[in-house]
Amino acid sequence: MEKTSANIYQKLVAIQNEMAAPKDQKNEFGKYQYRTLEAINERLKPLLDKYACTLYFNDEVYTVADTAYLKTTATLIDSESGQTVTVSSPCPIDLSHKGMSLEQCGGSSLSYS
């Protein structure tokens, strides 16, 4: 697919179809597989370059009924046309995870959002 022949939605579909980010890390304590944001970004960067796009993240913390939430908004920008696609995802910040520091609780919420 040539960069200039596709609109942002076609580029998004192509990136999603070509993107592969296996869960190659294992949490021994929780007995689950996971992927890191760094690993996702490393696999994503060449595709963003290939399709002349940029991905921008914005995070917002807010409280509802004594529960803190982290909302991450991701915006895909087509560098050629200026078109954008935006999606947001809220996630509660659970500060009671046993064995996790405050920073790790926040990082966990960031990963999920």
Stockholm file with secondary structure:
# STOCKHOLM 1.0

chainA/1-113         MEKTSANIYQKLVAIQNEMAAPKDQKNEFGKYQYRTLEAINERLKPLLDKYACTLYFNDEVYTVADTAYLKTTATLIDSESGQTVTVSSPCPIDLSHKGMSLEQCGGSSLSYS
#=GR chainA/1-113 SS CCGGGCCHHHHHHHHHHHCCCCCCEEETTTTEEECCHHHHHHHHHHHHHHTTEEEEEEEEEEEETTEEEEEEEEEEEETTTCCEEEEEEEEECCTTCTTCCHHHHHHHHHHHC
#=GC SS_cons         CCGGGCCHHHHHHHHHHHCCCCCCEEETTTTEEECCHHHHHHHHHHHHHHTTEEEEEEEEEEEETTEEEEEEEEEEEETTTCCEEEEEEEEECCTTCTTCCHHHHHHHHHHHC
//
